[in-house]
Amino acid sequence: MRKLTKNIFLSILIVSILFCNLMPINSYAEINNKIEITLDTKEVYLNEATKVSISFKEYLNNSKITLVQKCADEQLLTELYYNEDTKSYEGIINYNIELEAINIWSLDKIIVGDKIITKDQLKDMGLDLGNYEVKQKYYTHDIDGIKYQPNARSVDQNLKDKYSKYTVLLDPGHGGKPGSGYNWGGTTIVNDTLWEKDYNLDTTLYAAKQLSDLGVNVVLTRNKDVYVALQDRTNLINKIKPDFAVSIHYNALTSKSNGTSAYYRYADRNGGLTKTLAGNIVDSIIDEFGFYREGILYRTYVDSATKKTLDYYHMIRESKFPTVLVECCYLSNVKDQAKVNTKAKREIMGREIAEGIIKTLDQMNGNGSSEEDKDEDKDDDKDEDKENVSKPETTVKTATATGNVHVRKGPSTNYTSLGVLKVGQKVEILGTDSATGWYKIKYNNGYGYVSNKYLKIDSSNQQSPTLSKPTVKVSSNSYNSNKLSWNKVTGSSGYEVLRATSKTGTYKSVKTITSGSTVSYTDTKLATGKTYYYKVRAYRTVDKKRVYSSYSSIVSAKPVLKTTSIKLTAGSKKATIKWEKISGASGYEVYRATSKSGKYSKIKTITKNSTVSYVNSSLTKNKTYYYKVRAYRTVNGKKIYSSYSVAKSVKVK
């Protein structure tokens, strides 16, 4: 979304105060009843300008007036200065606001000193305001979008089979270099260094990777810092026909504004796919980051011509396919911004957005609450066989309410309340919603849903819930660490990571993770070159006890030194080889050949990590030599090597 810098916010505050002090002109006779307005054009594109002149029957005793145009809730203020030669006020209107809602600028008022000529007064002065409407046209191009290409090795085949039928469009909001002609790609917030457009792109690319690794077909509107018009983004959605689209933004207003929100279609206000999707994404973000929940919202305006209530945001309104717009948090709030101020933190944000999307796909796929369940006009008995509730995944029969809590028609607070359970009241459990963890209970000769936060399972009839086992990946992270990652297990409270030094050896717990949303772990202080074996299991805390899933399949990796890169410089009968310093290396070995496919011989062993160059002298003039370097680490008297660098050549002088 377009944001407000500190200076812009101050300017708007000043203008707002000024407007409050301005008084409408009681009678247009105070200035005269003759006015003429001339606009050079009635149609413009974004960032185009047009001349305007306004003349009155008599001079207004002001050298400057302000013309105010309005489009929905956007205002455009243009200062006009008096020209003695033409006896009129003249100026240039710069149409530099990309419009979300309708694209017609209308004449709203004219400010003359400390007075206002209102719209109604302009009509009384004989103006037909329709003659002064300016249409702001959209730039349009036929774009194909960018298909995100996953790492084929990272896609679990079972997940790929499950999600490959879905296509999701991800839109990193805004974009474009300052001064390029499209310069509102996320307003600068702090010292010209913090741009929303960059946060949007980082977050979107991480979300795309997460979804693609699960087999989802992901299309991006942009994958670098370029301008893409709103109309082009919407045209792309309608062209590729995705299952749904998500436009990713960060918010900004004042230093006190905070929280996460998402906008969905007005038509889904009583339940529908976009409302479900928006809610799932916001829930996922808040569960991980703890942001204030600003809301699951829709925003509208009334079309003046048709009198219809329409969605305000262009992509939601003009898309023929379900579309939501996410505001991850407020960059203008110090606490919010601190939680997303690195790429690593924005990677987590992207992951959580992906989690909300996957949860929605699961619901569409029959593994969560369905859209039919959200329609309050459906008959409950007809819907019962359509619900995605595990038929008892546990043998739990009864539970006790730990506080007064609403019983809902569906498994979230978005659903209508059927009544209230009183603290201490016992209920019968019918099942558990696999997407949200909410319990389905018997209620008033029917059933309802209650959050698992407010029901305590009676220990006398409780047995272990069935959790899916995680799917785990592991790879070397550095010379002394391996990094594990796994899919989020629905209903889990956390995970246990176990390690062994042989596949059939004894596995010991090395880490217990206490958040069901944390799906990675870096195992450190390992021996370089040694293979370690891992398995992971999920757990769920029930009545203060941990109930575990089955173990994942065993995976293995060994910490290795990173591969260095080299640079060569030619000298007189010599060549200088420089390379990147590798963390954890004890030294380096330099190899040389006299032809591209020739045999490489070791010409130098470097015994210090800090030495990152070598001069090979006494070479033949005008001859080409080829070099490569590898790092090594000494472990228990034995050298453990990295891979060789990419070989490069140099012709000596």
C-alpha positions in Angstrom: 0.0 0.0 0.0 1.1 3.6 -0.5 2.7 4.7 2.8 3.3 8.0 4.5 6.7 9.3 5.3 7.2 11.3 8.4 7.3 14.5 6.3 4.2 13.5 4.4 2.3 12.7 7.5 3.3 16.0 9.1 2.2 17.8 5.9 -1.2 16.0 5.9 -1.6 16.9 9.6 -0.9 20.6 8.8 -3.3 20.5 5.8 -6.0 18.8 8.0 -5.6 21.5 10.7 -5.8 24.2 7.9 -8.9 22.7 6.5 -10.5 22.7 9.9 -9.9 26.4 10.2 -11.1 27.2 6.7 -14.6 28.5 6.6 -16.9 28.0 3.6 -17.7 31.2 1.8 -21.2 32.2 3.0 -22.1 33.6 -0.3 -20.3 33.3 -3.6 -21.2 36.9 -4.1 -18.4 37.6 -1.8 -16.0 36.8 -4.6 -18.4 37.2 -7.6 -20.7 34.9 -9.4 -18.7 34.4 -12.6 -16.0 31.6 -13.0 -14.4 29.9 -15.9 -12.2 26.7 -15.7 -10.1 25.4 -18.5 -8.5 22.0 -18.5 -6.1 21.0 -21.3 -7.2 17.4 -21.4 -9.9 15.1 -19.9 -7.8 11.9 -20.0 -4.4 11.2 -18.5 -2.1 8.4 -17.5 -0.4 7.9 -14.2 2.4 10.6 -13.7 1.2 12.7 -16.6 0.5 16.4 -16.1 -2.0 18.8 -17.6 -2.4 22.6 -17.5 -5.4 24.2 -15.7 -6.5 27.8 -15.6 -9.3 29.4 -13.5 -10.6 33.0 -14.0 -13.1 35.0 -12.0 -15.0 38.1 -13.0 -13.1 40.1 -10.4 -9.6 39.7 -8.9 -9.8 37.8 -5.6 -7.1 39.8 -3.7 -5.1 36.5 -3.5 -2.1 35.7 -5.5 -2.7 32.0 -5.1 -5.6 29.6 -4.9 -5.7 25.8 -4.4 -7.8 23.5 -6.7 -8.9 20.3 -4.9 -9.9 17.2 -7.0 -11.2 14.0 -5.4 -11.4 10.4 -6.4 -13.0 8.1 -3.8 -10.9 8.9 -0.7 -7.9 10.3 -2.6 -7.3 14.0 -2.8 -5.2 15.9 -5.3 -4.2 19.5 -4.4 -2.9 21.8 -7.0 -1.7 25.4 -6.4 -2.5 27.9 -9.0 -0.9 31.4 -9.2 -2.4 34.6 -10.6 -1.1 35.7 -14.1 -1.5 39.4 -14.6 -1.3 39.0 -18.4 -4.1 36.5 -18.7 -6.1 37.6 -15.6 -6.4 34.0 -14.5 -5.0 31.6 -12.0 -2.7 29.0 -13.7 -1.0 25.8 -12.7 0.0 22.3 -13.6 -1.9 19.2 -12.2 0.4 16.3 -11.7 -1.6 13.0 -11.7 0.9 11.0 -9.6 -1.4 8.8 -7.5 -2.2 5.3 -8.8 -5.8 4.8 -8.1 -7.3 1.7 -6.4 -10.9 2.6 -6.7 -12.7 4.4 -9.5 -10.5 6.2 -11.9 -12.4 9.5 -12.3 -11.1 12.7 -10.7 -13.9 15.2 -9.9 -13.8 18.8 -8.9 -14.3 19.0 -5.1 -13.5 22.6 -3.9 -11.4 25.7 -4.4 -9.5 27.2 -1.5 -9.1 31.0 -1.6 -7.1 32.3 1.2 -8.9 31.3 4.4 -12.2 30.5 2.6 -13.5 27.6 0.6 -15.7 27.6 -2.5 -17.6 24.3 -2.0 -18.8 22.0 -4.6 -22.4 23.1 -4.2 -21.3 26.8 -4.5 -19.5 26.0 -7.7 -22.7 24.5 -9.0 -24.6 27.7 -8.0 -22.0 29.7 -9.9 -23.2 27.9 -13.1 -20.6 25.2 -13.4 -21.6 21.7 -14.7 -19.1 19.7 -12.6 -19.4 16.8 -15.0 -17.5 18.8 -17.6 -14.5 18.9 -15.4 -14.1 15.3 -14.6 -10.7 13.8 -15.6 -10.3 10.1 -16.4 -7.1 8.6 -15.3 -6.4 5.7 -17.6 -4.5 2.5 -16.7 -1.2 1.4 -18.3 -1.8 -2.0 -19.7 0.6 -4.5 -21.2 0.2 -8.2 -22.0 2.4 -9.8 -19.3 2.9 -13.5 -18.8 4.0 -13.4 -15.2 6.9 -15.4 -13.8 6.5 -19.0 -12.9 8.4 -19.8 -9.8 10.7 -22.8 -10.4 11.1 -25.0 -7.4 14.2 -27.1 -6.6 13.0 -30.4 -8.0 14.9 -32.3 -5.3 13.1 -30.4 -2.6 9.6 -31.4 -3.6 8.2 -34.3 -1.6 6.4 -36.6 -4.1 3.4 -37.2 -1.8 3.0 -33.5 -1.3 3.5 -32.8 -5.0 0.7 -35.2 -5.8 -1.5 -33.5 -3.3 -0.9 -29.8 -4.3 0.3 -29.9 -7.9 -3.3 -29.4 -9.1 -3.4 -25.9 -7.6 -2.2 -22.6 -9.0 -1.6 -19.6 -6.8 -0.7 -16.1 -8.0 1.5 -14.1 -5.6 1.8 -10.4 -6.1 4.6 -8.4 -4.3 2.9 -5.0 -4.1 4.4 -1.9 -5.7 7.9 -1.9 -7.3 10.0 0.4 -9.5 13.0 2.6 -9.0 12.6 6.1 -7.5 12.8 8.6 -10.3 11.9 6.0 -13.0 8.5 7.7 -13.6 6.8 5.1 -11.4 8.1 6.3 -8.1 5.6 5.3 -5.5 6.9 1.7 -5.1 6.3 1.8 -1.3 7.0 5.1 0.3 10.3 5.7 2.1 9.8 5.3 5.8 13.3 5.8 7.4 16.1 7.8 5.9 15.5 6.8 2.3 16.6 3.2 3.1 13.4 1.4 4.1 11.1 0.7 1.2 7.9 -1.3 1.4 8.3 -2.6 -2.1 11.5 -4.4 -1.1 9.9 -6.0 2.0 7.0 -7.1 -0.2 9.3 -8.7 -2.7 11.5 -10.5 -0.1 8.4 -11.9 1.6 6.7 -13.0 -1.6 9.8 -14.8 -2.9 10.1 -16.7 0.4 6.4 -17.6 0.3 6.8 -18.7 -3.3 9.6 -21.0 -2.4 7.7 -22.6 0.4 4.7 -23.2 -1.7 6.7 -24.5 -4.7 8.6 -26.9 -2.5 5.2 -28.4 -1.6 4.3 -28.8 -5.3 2.0 -25.8 -5.7 2.2 -24.0 -9.1 3.2 -20.4 -8.2 3.1 -17.5 -10.6 4.5 -14.1 -9.6 3.6 -10.6 -11.0 7.3 -9.6 -10.5 10.5 -11.2 -9.2 12.6 -8.1 -9.1 12.3 -4.3 -8.5 10.2 -3.3 -11.5 6.9 -1.4 -11.9 3.8 -3.4 -12.8 0.6 -1.5 -13.3 -2.4 -2.5 -11.2 -4.4 -3.3 -14.4 -1.6 -5.5 -15.6 -1.5 -7.4 -12.3 -5.3 -8.0 -12.5 -5.2 -8.9 -16.2 -2.6 -11.5 -15.4 -4.9 -13.1 -12.7 -7.7 -13.2 -15.2 -5.4 -14.7 -17.8 -3.9 -17.6 -15.9 -7.1 -18.3 -13.9 -5.5 -19.3 -10.5 -7.3 -20.9 -7.7 -6.7 -17.7 -5.9 -4.3 -14.7 -5.7 -2.6 -13.0 -2.8 -1.2 -9.5 -2.9 1.4 -9.0 -0.3 2.0 -5.6 1.4 3.3 -3.9 4.5 1.5 -1.1 6.1 2.5 2.4 7.5 0.7 5.3 9.0 1.8 6.6 12.4 4.3 5.3 15.0 1.4 4.1 17.1 -0.4 2.1 14.3 0.3 -1.6 14.6 -0.9 -5.0 13.7 -1.7 -7.4 10.9 -4.7 -7.3 8.6 -6.0 -8.8 5.3 -8.7 -7.6 3.0 -11.2 -9.9 1.3 -14.1 -9.6 -1.1 -17.2 -7.7 0.0 -19.3 -10.5 -1.5 -17.8 -12.9 1.0 -18.6 -10.9 4.1 -21.0 -13.6 5.3 -18.5 -16.4 4.5 -16.6 -17.4 1.4 -13.2 -18.4 0.1 -11.5 -15.0 0.2 -12.7 -14.5 3.8 -11.4 -17.9 4.8 -8.1 -17.3 3.0 -7.6 -13.9 4.6 -8.4 -15.3 8.0 -6.0 -18.3 7.6 -3.1 -16.0 6.6 -3.6 -13.5 9.4 -3.9 -16.3 11.9 -0.7 -17.9 10.7 1.2 -14.6 10.9 -0.1 -13.7 14.3 0.6 -17.2 15.7 4.3 -16.8 14.8 5.0 -13.1 15.3 2.5 -12.1 18.0 1.3 -9.0 16.2 -1.9 -7.2 17.2 -4.8 -8.5 15.1 -6.0 -5.5 13.2 -8.7 -7.5 11.5 -10.1 -9.6 8.6 -11.6 -6.7 6.6 -13.3 -5.6 3.5 -13.1 -2.1 2.1 -15.8 -0.6 -0.2 -17.0 2.6 -1.9 -20.3 3.4 -3.5 -20.1 4.0 -7.3 -21.7 7.4 -7.9 -23.1 6.3 -11.3 -24.6 2.9 -10.4 -25.0 3.4 -6.7 -23.6 0.0 -6.2 -21.2 -0.9 -3.3 -17.9 -2.1 -4.8 -14.7 -3.4 -3.5 -12.2 -0.5 -3.0 -9.0 -2.3 -3.9 -8.4 -2.7 -7.6 -7.1 -6.2 -7.7 -9.9 -7.5 -5.5 -12.5 -5.7 -7.4 -11.4 -6.3 -11.0 -10.1 -9.9 -10.6 -12.5 -12.6 -11.8 -10.8 -15.0 -9.4 -10.7 -15.0 -5.6 -8.1 -12.4 -4.5 -7.0 -11.1 -1.1 -4.6 -8.3 0.0 -2.4 -8.9 3.1 -0.9 -6.1 5.2 1.8 -8.0 7.2 2.5 -5.3 9.8 3.3 -1.6 10.2 6.7 -0.5 9.1 6.0 2.8 10.8 5.8 1.1 14.2 9.2 0.4 15.8 8.2 -2.8 17.5 6.4 -4.2 14.4 9.3 -3.3 12.1 11.9 -4.8 14.4 10.3 -8.2 13.9 10.7 -8.1 10.1 13.9 -6.0 9.7 16.1 -8.7 8.2 15.8 -11.1 5.3 15.8 -14.0 7.7 12.8 -12.6 9.5 11.0 -11.9 6.2 11.7 -15.5 5.2 9.7 -16.5 8.3 6.9 -14.1 7.3 6.8 -15.6 3.8 6.6 -19.1 5.3 3.7 -18.1 7.5 1.8 -16.6 4.5 2.5 -19.9 2.7 1.2 -21.8 5.8 -2.1 -19.8 5.6 -2.4 -20.6 1.9 -1.7 -24.3 2.4 -4.3 -24.4 5.2 -6.8 -23.0 2.7 -5.8 -25.5 0.0 -6.2 -28.3 2.5 -9.7 -27.1 3.3 -10.4 -27.0 -0.5 -8.9 -30.4 -0.8 -11.1 -31.9 1.9 -8.7 -31.8 4.8 -10.2 -28.8 6.7 -13.5 -26.9 7.1 -15.2 -26.5 3.8 -16.8 -23.5 2.2 -20.1 -25.2 2.4 -19.8 -25.3 6.2 -19.6 -21.5 6.3 -22.9 -20.9 4.6 -25.3 -20.4 7.5 -28.3 -21.0 5.2 -27.2 -24.7 4.7 -29.1 -27.3 6.6 -26.8 -28.8 9.4 -27.8 -32.4 8.8 -27.0 -32.1 5.1 -23.6 -30.6 5.8 -22.5 -33.2 8.4 -21.1 -35.7 5.9 -19.2 -32.9 4.1 -17.3 -31.7 7.1 -13.5 -32.2 7.3 -13.5 -33.3 10.9 -11.4 -36.3 11.9 -13.7 -39.0 13.0 -12.5 -39.3 16.3 -8.7 -39.1 15.8 -8.7 -39.6 19.6 -11.0 -41.7 21.8 -11.8 -38.7 23.9 -15.4 -38.6 24.9 -15.8 -35.7 27.3 -14.2 -32.4 28.2 -14.7 -29.6 30.7 -15.0 -25.9 29.8 -12.2 -23.9 31.6 -14.0 -20.6 31.1 -17.1 -19.1 29.6 -16.8 -19.6 25.9 -18.9 -19.3 22.7 -20.0 -22.4 20.8 -19.6 -21.6 17.1 -21.3 -22.9 14.0 -17.9 -23.6 12.4 -14.3 -24.0 13.6 -13.2 -20.4 14.0 -14.5 -17.1 15.5 -15.7 -16.1 12.0 -18.7 -18.3 12.5 -22.0 -17.4 14.2 -22.3 -18.2 18.0 -24.8 -20.9 18.8 -24.6 -20.2 22.6 -22.2 -20.1 25.5 -20.6 -22.9 27.6 -20.3 -22.0 31.2 -17.1 -22.6 33.1 -17.0 -26.2 34.5 -19.7 -27.4 32.0 -19.0 -30.9 30.6 -19.5 -31.7 26.9 -19.1 -34.7 24.6 -16.4 -34.5 22.0 -17.3 -35.8 18.5 -14.1 -35.0 16.7 -11.3 -32.5 16.0 -11.0 -30.2 13.1 -7.7 -31.1 11.4 -7.0 -27.6 10.2 -7.7 -25.5 13.3 -7.6 -28.0 16.2 -11.1 -26.8 17.3 -13.2 -29.5 18.9 -16.6 -30.5 17.5 -18.9 -31.1 20.4 -22.5 -32.2 21.0 -24.6 -29.2 21.6 -28.4 -28.5 21.9 -29.5 -31.7 20.1 -27.0 -30.9 17.4 -23.3 -30.0 17.3 -21.0 -27.0 17.5 -17.4 -26.0 17.7 -15.2 -24.7 20.6 -11.6 -23.6 20.6 -9.3 -26.2 22.1 -7.9 -23.4 24.3 -11.0 -23.5 26.4 -11.7 -27.2 26.8 -9.8 -29.5 29.1 -10.0 -33.1 28.1 -11.1 -35.3 30.9 -8.1 -37.6 31.7 -10.3 -40.6 32.6 -11.2 -41.2 28.9 -8.3 -39.7 27.1 -6.0 -41.6 24.8 -3.3 -40.5 22.4 -4.3 -38.3 19.4 -3.0 -39.3 16.1 -0.5 -36.8 14.6 1.0 -37.1 11.2 4.7 -37.8 11.1 6.9 -35.0 9.7 8.7 -35.1 6.4 12.2 -34.0 7.0 15.1 -32.6 4.9 18.7 -32.0 6.0 21.8 -30.5 4.5 25.1 -29.1 5.5 24.8 -25.6 6.8 28.5 -24.9 7.6 31.8 -26.7 8.4 30.3 -27.7 11.8 26.6 -27.6 11.5 23.6 -29.3 9.6 20.3 -27.6 9.0 17.0 -29.6 9.3 13.6 -28.6 8.1 10.2 -30.3 8.0 6.6 -29.7 7.1 4.3 -28.2 9.8 2.2 -31.0 11.4 -1.4 -29.9 12.0 -2.3 -30.0 15.6 1.2 -30.3 16.9 2.5 -28.3 20.0 6.1 -28.9 19.0 8.8 -31.3 17.7 11.6 -33.4 19.0 14.8 -33.8 17.0 16.9 -36.9 17.6 20.4 -37.7 16.3 22.7 -40.7 15.9 26.2 -41.3 14.4 25.1 -44.3 12.4 21.8 -45.2 10.8 21.2 -48.1 13.1 22.8 -46.5 16.1 21.3 -45.1 19.3 19.3 -41.9 18.7 19.5 -39.2 21.3 17.3 -36.2 21.7 19.3 -33.0 20.7 16.5 -30.5 20.6 12.9 -30.1 21.8 11.0 -27.4 19.9 8.1 -25.9 21.8 6.2 -24.3 19.0 4.2 -26.1 16.4 5.0 -23.4 13.9 8.8 -23.7 14.1 9.8 -26.1 11.4 13.6 -25.9 11.2 16.6 -26.5 13.5 20.3 -26.0 13.0 22.4 -28.6 14.7 25.8 -27.1 15.7 29.2 -28.0 17.1 29.5 -31.0 14.8 32.7 -32.6 13.4 33.6 -31.6 9.8 33.1 -34.5 7.4 31.3 -36.8 9.8 27.9 -38.1 8.8 25.1 -37.6 11.2 21.7 -39.3 11.1 18.4 -37.6 12.2 14.8 -38.4 12.8 12.0 -36.0 14.0 8.7 -36.6 15.6 5.8 -34.2 16.4 4.1 -34.0 19.7 0.9 -32.5 21.1 0.5 -31.5 24.7 -2.7 -33.0 26.1 -3.6 -32.6 29.8 0.0 -31.5 30.5 1.4 -34.7 28.9 3.1 -35.0 25.5 1.6 -37.4 23.0 4.0 -38.1 20.1 3.6 -38.9 16.4 5.6 -41.7 14.7 9.2 -40.8 13.8 10.0 -39.4 10.4 12.1 -41.3 7.9 15.8 -41.2 8.8 17.8 -38.5 6.9 21.5 -37.9 7.0 24.1 -35.1 6.2 27.6 -34.2 7.1 29.0 -30.8 7.8 31.4 -29.7 5.0 33.5 -26.6 4.3 32.0 -24.2 1.8 33.5 -24.0 -1.6 35.7 -20.9 -2.2 35.9 -18.8 -5.3 39.0 -17.4 -6.9 40.2 -14.3 -8.8 43.4 -14.3 -11.0 45.6 -11.4 -12.0 48.4 -11.6 -14.6 51.8 -10.2 -14.0 55.2 -10.3 -15.6 55.9 -14.1 -15.8 53.7 -14.5 -12.7 50.1 -15.0 -11.7 48.4 -13.9 -8.5 45.7 -16.1 -7.1 43.2 -14.7 -4.6 40.3 -16.6 -3.0 37.4 -16.1 -0.6 38.2 -16.8 3.0 36.3 -19.9 4.2 35.0 -20.1 7.8 36.5 -23.1 9.7 39.2 -23.8 7.2 42.7 -24.7 8.6 44.3 -23.8 5.2 44.1 -24.0 1.4 45.6 -26.0 -1.5 46.4 -24.3 -4.8 46.3 -26.4 -8.0 47.5 -25.6 -11.5 47.3 -27.0 -15.0 48.6 -25.9 -18.4 45.4 -26.7 -20.4 41.7 -26.5 -19.7 41.3 -30.3 -19.6 44.9 -31.1 -18.5 46.0 -32.6 -15.2 46.1 -30.4 -12.2 49.0 -30.5 -9.9 49.2 -29.1 -6.4 51.7 -26.2 -6.3 51.1 -24.7 -2.9 49.7 -25.6 0.5 48.6 -22.7 2.7 48.6 -23.5 6.4 46.7 -20.4 7.7 43.0 -19.7 7.3 43.8 -15.9 7.1 46.1 -16.3 4.1 43.9 -15.8 1.0 46.4 -15.2 -1.8 49.4 -16.7 -3.5 51.8 -15.5 -6.2 52.9 -18.2 -8.7 56.2 -16.9 -10.2 58.8 -18.1 -12.8 56.1 -18.7 -15.4 56.5 -18.7 -19.2 55.7 -15.4 -20.8 52.4 -15.2 -22.9 51.4 -18.7 -21.7 47.9 -19.5 -20.3 47.7 -21.2 -16.9 44.6 -22.7 -15.2 44.1 -22.7 -11.4 41.7 -24.0 -8.8 41.7 -23.9 -5.0 40.2 -26.0 -2.2 40.0 -25.4 1.5 40.8 -28.0 4.1 40.2 -28.5 7.9 42.4 -30.7 10.0 40.3 -33.0 12.2 42.2 -35.5 14.5 45.3 -35.1 12.3 43.4 -35.8 9.1 42.6 -33.2 6.4 38.9 -32.9 5.5 38.5 -31.1 2.1 35.9 -28.8 0.6 35.0 -29.1 -3.1 37.3 -27.4 -5.6 36.6 -23.9 -6.7 35.5 -23.3 -10.3 38.7 -23.4 -12.4 39.8 -20.1 -14.0 42.6 -19.2 -16.4 45.0 -16.3 -16.9 47.5 -15.5 -19.6 50.8 -14.2 -18.0 52.6 -11.2 -19.4 
